[in-house]
Amino acid sequence: MRRRSIATRRPCAAPLERVLGISAAFRVSYAANEGTDVGLEDLVREVVDALREPVKLTSSRIRFSVNDPDRTTLVLDKAIPLAFILADLLPPRFDVLLPGEAVSIAITGGSRRNWRSPVRRATRKLWASAPKAR
């Protein structure tokens, strides 16, 4: 895979990635019985799969660690913003992966009343591992 800097990314990449993220959120929602709640782990895995396909990144280059014994769910209205956040943060990281390097994604659940907690933790971890602009 050719390494690209953030500055040389295709101009239409961000809208495409956002569409892929939101479509993944709806796919997970439709696959659920109720259609309104989305499992946090299912959402993150589906969004990551949708985003890695355009850059031809194999699933072995993505490592998930899951700590969600309660199988946290989000309402679809909260899942879509998380999908957008992932769509903004992950592709730049995918673009600068070196051969043999992998991306680690930690999924930590929380209670439904406190849906912001897993979203904030996930965002902080992804932001910290995102490539810095030079």
C-alpha positions as CSV (number, residue, x, y, z in Angstrom):
1,M,0.0,0.0,0.0
2,R,1.3,3.4,-0.9
3,R,1.7,5.7,2.0
4,R,-0.1,9.0,1.7
5,S,0.1,12.1,3.8
6,I,-3.1,13.7,5.2
7,A,-2.6,16.7,2.9
8,T,-2.7,14.6,-0.2
9,R,-5.9,12.7,0.5
10,R,-8.5,12.8,-2.2
11,P,-10.9,15.7,-1.8
12,C,-14.0,13.5,-2.1
13,A,-12.7,11.0,0.5
14,A,-14.3,12.6,3.6
15,P,-17.9,12.7,2.2
16,L,-17.6,9.1,1.0
17,E,-16.3,8.0,4.4
18,R,-19.1,9.7,6.2
19,V,-21.6,8.0,3.9
20,L,-20.0,4.7,4.6
21,G,-20.1,5.4,8.3
22,I,-23.8,6.3,8.4
23,S,-24.8,3.4,6.1
24,A,-23.0,1.0,8.5
25,A,-24.9,2.5,11.4
26,F,-28.2,1.9,9.6
27,R,-27.2,-1.6,8.6
28,V,-26.5,-2.5,12.2
29,S,-29.8,-0.9,13.2
30,Y,-31.8,-2.8,10.6
31,A,-30.1,-6.1,11.6
32,A,-31.2,-5.6,15.2
33,N,-34.7,-6.8,16.2
34,E,-36.1,-3.4,17.2
35,G,-34.3,-1.4,14.6
36,T,-33.8,1.6,17.0
37,D,-31.1,0.4,19.3
38,V,-27.6,-0.3,18.0
39,G,-25.0,-2.4,19.8
40,L,-21.8,-0.4,20.5
41,E,-19.5,-3.2,19.5
42,D,-21.5,-4.1,16.4
43,L,-21.6,-0.5,15.3
44,V,-17.8,0.0,15.7
45,R,-17.0,-3.2,14.0
46,E,-19.3,-2.5,11.1
47,V,-18.1,1.1,10.6
48,V,-14.5,-0.1,10.7
49,D,-15.2,-2.8,8.1
50,A,-16.9,-0.3,5.8
51,L,-14.0,2.2,6.1
52,R,-11.2,-0.3,5.6
53,E,-12.6,-1.7,2.4
54,P,-11.9,1.3,0.1
55,V,-8.2,1.5,1.2
56,K,-7.9,-2.3,0.8
57,L,-6.9,-2.8,4.4
58,T,-7.1,-6.5,5.5
59,S,-9.1,-7.3,8.7
60,S,-5.9,-8.7,10.2
61,R,-4.5,-5.2,10.3
62,I,-7.3,-4.2,12.7
63,R,-7.1,-5.4,16.3
64,F,-10.1,-5.0,18.6
65,S,-10.2,-5.3,22.3
66,V,-13.6,-5.4,23.9
67,N,-14.6,-4.6,27.5
68,D,-18.3,-4.5,27.3
69,P,-19.9,-7.1,29.6
70,D,-23.3,-5.4,29.5
71,R,-23.4,-5.3,25.6
72,T,-24.0,-1.5,25.6
73,T,-26.5,-0.2,23.1
74,L,-27.1,3.2,21.7
75,V,-30.2,4.7,20.2
76,L,-29.7,5.3,16.5
77,D,-29.7,9.1,17.0
78,K,-26.6,8.7,19.1
79,A,-25.0,6.0,17.0
80,I,-24.9,8.1,13.9
81,P,-22.7,10.8,15.4
82,L,-20.3,8.1,16.6
83,A,-20.2,6.7,13.1
84,F,-19.3,10.2,11.8
85,I,-16.5,10.5,14.4
86,L,-15.1,7.2,13.4
87,A,-15.3,8.1,9.7
88,D,-13.3,11.3,10.4
89,L,-10.7,9.8,12.6
90,L,-9.9,6.3,11.2
91,P,-9.2,6.9,7.5
92,P,-6.3,9.3,8.1
93,R,-4.8,6.6,10.4
94,F,-5.4,3.9,7.8
95,D,-3.6,6.0,5.2
96,V,-0.3,6.2,7.1
97,L,0.0,2.6,8.3
98,L,3.4,1.1,7.7
99,P,3.7,-2.4,6.3
100,G,3.1,-4.9,9.1
101,E,1.6,-2.2,11.4
102,A,-1.9,-2.7,12.8
103,V,-4.5,-0.3,14.3
104,S,-5.8,-1.2,17.7
105,I,-9.3,-0.2,18.6
106,A,-10.6,-0.6,22.2
107,I,-14.3,-0.8,22.8
108,T,-15.3,0.0,26.3
109,G,-19.0,-0.1,27.1
110,G,-21.0,1.8,29.6
111,S,-24.6,2.2,30.8
112,R,-27.3,3.4,28.4
113,R,-27.9,6.4,30.7
114,N,-24.3,7.4,30.2
115,W,-23.9,6.9,26.4
116,R,-21.4,9.7,26.2
117,S,-18.8,7.9,28.2
118,P,-17.9,5.2,25.7
119,V,-18.1,7.7,22.9
120,R,-15.7,10.1,24.6
121,R,-13.3,7.4,25.5
122,A,-13.2,6.0,22.0
123,T,-12.8,9.5,20.6
124,R,-9.9,10.3,22.9
125,K,-8.1,7.1,22.2
126,L,-8.5,7.5,18.4
127,W,-7.5,11.1,18.5
128,A,-4.4,10.3,20.5
129,S,-3.3,7.7,18.0
130,A,-4.2,9.8,14.9
131,P,-1.2,11.0,12.9
132,K,-0.1,14.5,13.6
133,A,-0.1,17.1,10.8
134,R,3.4,18.2,9.9
